Amino acid sequence: MAEAKRRHEVDLLIVGLGPGGGSAAARAAAAGLSVIGVDRKRQLGNPVQCAEFIPNPMAGYARADGVLVQRINGMQTELPSHARVATAFPGLMIDRARFDQTIAARARQAGADLWSGACLVKLDPERSQAQVRCQNGALVGIGYRLLIAADGPGSAVAVKLGLTPLETVNTRQYTVPLRLPYGETDIFLSDDYPGGYGWLFPKGEVANLGLGADRHYDRDLKAPLDRLHASMVERGIVGRRILGRTGGLIPVGGLRSRLHWGAVVFVGDAAGLTHPITGAGIHAAVVSGEAAGEAARAWFDGDRAALDDYEEDMRDQFQVALDRAVARRRELATVWRTPTAGFDAAMRRGWIAFDEYFA
Ligand SMILES: Cc1cc2nc3c(=O)[nH]c(=O)nc-3n(C[C@H](O)[C@H](O)[C@H](O)COP(=O)(O)OP(=O)(O)OC[C@H]3O[C@@H](n4cnc5c(N)ncnc54)[C@H](O)[C@@H]3O)c2cc1C
């Protein structure tokens, strides 16, 4: 590895400062570890790549100023027949940038040294050395004893370790003006979104309108999103103007075969913890980040089983739900682009609002 001009030594290096990495940094720094966290984003939390819904049990994380935007009472699922089914699924719409920034602020307060605009470019896991390219172009070397990979679905750490890439679906989202007060999240299940679904999540005076679809079936997400947008305009729910555009990858293959390799621990999307059917991953990122921060403390206290315990804990909490979701995706994969996908029954089996999903 070419020599970096400046060098740092640290107990714990965290790559990625989304909810997973930020939570890990907050816990580990509060426990007294020396922590450096790096994120390639110039401003933490921005740009947002999220529909910004969190379930009610996460309300405690939305108390800081500017995080909570509106409450959600339930979910309306629209089936191929256009039948709409209401489910109690309360939660909160958040300002995701503020959410991530609040977690990062807590980590900084606890003593973590967080660098924005700092991209991991090289990793030598044998020697526990990383190189980071900083905003000013400088290459900085960081020697670590433990590394937490919280760098999202395309994890650069996983690539540098030579691990198998996670299976992902692609998404595209517009932020549009909302023309009426809206208290539910809307879900659209249709063969128009094979391997995914469409969503309208209200956020105060605007809404996040988006969709995910498997690239195997549909590479062009713009055309179906434009059609969904046009139909929402026609129904008088949203305005024509597009105020913002985003998108990104969502892991849909379930957990990695292992969650730690040597002194590297995976959390959040990088670990494959995101729900393969709903695409929700903020909760799992925070839970796994906090648990990994705790595991790091135990590991430095001499508990050599701490990383295995972390993995066992994550599997206990998430494996059953993730395995079921992966199985439903496989079933759905046999019906997309066939006449069966036009039947409500096929979609009910593949969506969490219905008993058939859990049967
Ligand atoms: C369009 C869309 C809508 C979504 N909607 C929801 C939703 O409503 N609710 C929900 O719960 N989940 C949603 N998700 C999923 C959710 O956003 C993720 O599960 C969550 O962000 C995972 O957090 P994380 O900390 O693991 O990873 P991330 O939030 O992805 O953070 C990873 C960080 O790593 C950084 N990084 C990457 N590579 C490097 C590198 N080489 N060097 C330094 N830093 C690096 C990135 O800049 C990023 O900040 C959505 C995802 C998408 C794409």
The ligand as an ORCA input file, in Angstrom:
! r2SCAN-3c Opt
* xyz 0 1
  C     -34.947      5.085     -2.196
  C     -34.808      4.414     -0.845
  C     -35.843      4.528      0.070
  C     -35.718      3.949      1.346
  N     -36.715      4.157      2.246
  C     -36.597      3.655      3.485
  C     -37.571      3.939      4.474
  O     -38.540      4.676      4.242
  N     -37.428      3.385      5.702
  C     -36.365      2.572      6.003
  O     -36.286      2.072      7.147
  N     -35.408      2.319      5.102
  C     -35.479      2.851      3.855
  N     -34.485      2.628      2.947
  C     -33.305      1.843      3.356
  C     -32.424      2.687      4.289
  O     -32.139      3.931      3.686
  C     -31.131      1.917      4.594
  O     -31.458      0.633      5.045
  C     -30.295      2.649      5.637
  O     -29.800      3.858      5.136
  C     -29.115      1.770      6.065
  O     -28.261      2.508      6.908
  P     -26.692      2.198      6.916
  O     -26.100      3.088      7.937
  O     -26.465      0.741      7.007
  O     -26.194      2.588      5.451
  P     -26.268      3.988      4.699
  O     -27.310      4.859      5.252
  O     -26.321      3.637      3.241
  O     -24.875      4.661      5.011
  C     -23.692      4.206      4.400
  C     -22.726      5.366      4.371
  O     -21.456      4.864      3.914
  C     -20.859      5.884      3.145
  N     -19.841      5.248      2.283
  C     -20.040      4.367      1.283
  N     -18.848      4.020      0.733
  C     -17.892      4.707      1.417
  C     -16.474      4.774      1.320
  N     -15.775      4.079      0.390
  N     -15.794      5.584      2.167
  C     -16.482      6.318      3.101
  N     -17.841      6.289      3.240
  C     -18.520      5.493      2.409
  C     -22.023      6.505      2.370
  O     -21.714      7.817      1.961
  C     -23.148      6.462      3.400
  O     -23.283      7.677      4.100
  C     -34.564      3.194      1.673
  C     -33.537      3.066      0.735
  C     -33.648      3.664     -0.506
  C     -32.510      3.534     -1.505
*
